[in-house]
Amino acid sequence: MSSAFSPRLQKIAALLALALITVFASAFYARLVQPRKDLYNELWGPAYLLVHGQSPYNTAPLHANLPAAWLPMSIGAFFPLGWLGEETAARVWAALSASALACLLCLLQAEKMNLPNTLALAFLVFFFPPALDHVHLGQFSLVVALSWVLAQKTNFLQAAWMALALTKPHLGILALLGFLQKEKERGGLRAALLLMAKIAAACILLCLPLFIGYPQWIPDFIIAQRQNPAWLYPSLYIVFKRMLGAWGIALWALSALALAALNARLWKKLPAQNALAWSLALAPLVTPYVGSWDFVLLLPLLIVSYINANWKGKLFLWVAYLAAWGMMAKIQMSVPSHNLYYWWVPLWFIGAAGVLSFRNK
């Protein structure tokens, strides 16, 4: 009886510890959030304008540093932030970011959740440098990652979670292809098309607050997308293009096709949770438009790899993590420090996870 009860006690202890860690992380993260960054430009500012009857995509009255580029599903889902003051909204967003990390830990560990794994993984994810950068800016990619995981874990509101995740569609293309592949295998082309229709309907529903609050928002949305400035993203597209010019673009296109083929194979061979973790981790290698804060999409793969590893594998992941942490810290402290210099981070962690997967075969 005690042996059967022990895992339950382990999970309760892990949940209590994680809840306490999340509270402290929320307080710590609230100190990291800076004013007039991405949260101000992309979400709080548009939401504030919307609830005050103005165009959410014309942020000129707020003197925003950048145009609002996030797709409208994010504003529709989180428009109540506009009723809060900027500083209060920033603290709320910091707490939501910490909670999103905690939810990822709970959902991905599932029945394997125990106190030692949870404590170790909490350190890994809450102090992951891209996560700290994500919180500092008030970014959205943790919501994207959590939404895809929720879509995989439950059929309840599945299309709505996918629609919210597609606020950043470039980060979810491989995950979406995986879900459509599974639906096609389950119910044929009709099932896949039905899922696409449900996602489209959910996108429209999430946009309803914009249509209600300011029905003429679409022209300003188009203008904002055109004004979104280009910069040196830490993507393979930029790296290859800078190194090889037109040949680099061709090399990136071939690598993207190869990774899409790999993604299809992974969804065919692996459990859905593991396949999704790989899809999210591979996305920064495929998309030409990515920031270092988007590398939080590596966290589901890091979590899944850790809980499935033996003690040697866990030690290997710790060594890889700490080495990467040190290199990222060195880049951050260097002058000049440019986001492009982090291009290697997805390759590093995908390589580490790949080594573990190969050893476990």
Summary of the structure (lengths in Angstrom):
residues: 361
radius of gyration: 20.5
end to end distance: 33.7
largest distance: 66.4
contacts: 1210
relative contact order: 0.11
helix: 80%
strand: 0%
